[in-house]
Amino acid sequence: MTSEAIFATRTTTRLLDALRDAANEPAWQHMDQRFRPVIAGLAKRLGLSHSDADEVAQQTLAEFVHAYRDGRYDRGKGRLSSWILGIAHHQTLRVLRNQARGRTEATPLTEVADESSLRSIWVDERDRSILARAMSLIRDESAIDDRTLTAFELVGLRGVPAVQAAEQCKMTIEQVYVAKSRVAKRLKELVEEMTRAFEEDV
């Protein structure tokens, strides 16, 4: 397993422990990789532009690290993801309120401000991020060749008929199905492991 995969499947609790050392740059980078796309995705779903959502993600993570290193996060009072979600929600509200000054129309956030909706969006964006990162890790694994991965992406992700995928990849139809099964199995393993690692924070 590559060092990237090791960090991707490391529990959030272990990463939090590593963050106590202010000089541990790899731990910060991997916390950033884990949460930044989820926060930005949440902010965009709540009505922010791509650039504003990226800014919210940056501000949320900066506030999280500062508060965590000040000892203001109590694991006994709830999950880290809920704490970060609260910060992200607050930062998004701040931007939307600033944008809404002088306007008469309601902001998009009024329809999704309840906790259940926010949590649902968070989980959707978490799953999307995990899937994308898992696919990135698979592409870096030397055990899976490019042709096998291409066949899987065509049939498993894009819905291309196996006959067309076989022709494009210069494989037999049977080889395409074997490739799809092989990569799907590895992807499922990674997604499950990364999801457990992401959520194990109490």
Rosetta blueprint (number, residue, H / E / L):
1 M L
2 T L
3 S H
4 E H
5 A H
6 I H
7 F H
8 A H
9 T L
10 R L
11 T L
12 T H
13 T H
14 R H
15 L H
16 L H
17 D H
18 A H
19 L H
20 R L
21 D L
22 A L
23 A L
24 N L
25 E H
26 P H
27 A H
28 W H
29 Q H
30 H H
31 M H
32 D H
33 Q H
34 R H
35 F H
36 R H
37 P H
38 V H
39 I H
40 A H
41 G H
42 L H
43 A H
44 K H
45 R H
46 L L
47 G L
48 L L
49 S L
50 H H
51 S H
52 D H
53 A H
54 D H
55 E H
56 V H
57 A H
58 Q H
59 Q H
60 T H
61 L H
62 A H
63 E H
64 F H
65 V H
66 H H
67 A H
68 Y H
69 R H
70 D L
71 G L
72 R L
73 Y L
74 D L
75 R H
76 G H
77 K H
78 G L
79 R L
80 L H
81 S H
82 S H
83 W H
84 I H
85 L H
86 G H
87 I H
88 A H
89 H H
90 H H
91 Q H
92 T H
93 L H
94 R H
95 V H
96 L H
97 R H
98 N H
99 Q H
100 A H
101 R L
102 G L
103 R L
104 T L
105 E L
106 A L
107 T L
108 P H
109 L H
110 T H
111 E H
112 V L
113 A L
114 D L
115 E H
116 S H
117 S H
118 L H
119 R H
120 S H
121 I H
122 W H
123 V H
124 D H
125 E H
126 R H
127 D H
128 R H
129 S H
130 I H
131 L H
132 A H
133 R H
134 A H
135 M H
136 S H
137 L H
138 I H
139 R H
140 D H
141 E L
142 S L
143 A L
144 I L
145 D L
146 D H
147 R H
148 T H
149 L H
150 T H
151 A H
152 F H
153 E H
154 L H
155 V H
156 G H
157 L H
158 R L
159 G L
160 V L
161 P L
162 A H
163 V H
164 Q H
165 A H
166 A H
167 E H
168 Q H
169 C H
170 K L
171 M L
172 T L
173 I H
174 E H
175 Q H
176 V H
177 Y H
178 V H
179 A H
180 K H
181 S H
182 R H
183 V H
184 A H
185 K H
186 R H
187 L H
188 K H
189 E H
190 L H
191 V H
192 E H
193 E H
194 M H
195 T H
196 R H
197 A H
198 F H
199 E H
200 E L
201 D L
202 V L
